[in-house]
């Protein structure tokens, strides 16, 4: 159970950070010579899903009780 708890907590934190990174850091869309176009997607359904699953995994990892 310790391993499952640790895996859920780490996966939750990673998914939350990845979703926030994707939502708030502009991504290079077009780079032609001196011209570079960046786009900021914002909170899309995919980023909200990543953050939501991450929060769910983090909460599940915290709430798992140890058997013993």
Buried (B, 14 or more C-beta within 10 A) or exposed (E): EEEEBEEBBEBBBBBBEBBBEBBEEEEEEEEEEEEEEEEEBEEEEEBEEBBEBBBEBBEBBEEBEEEE
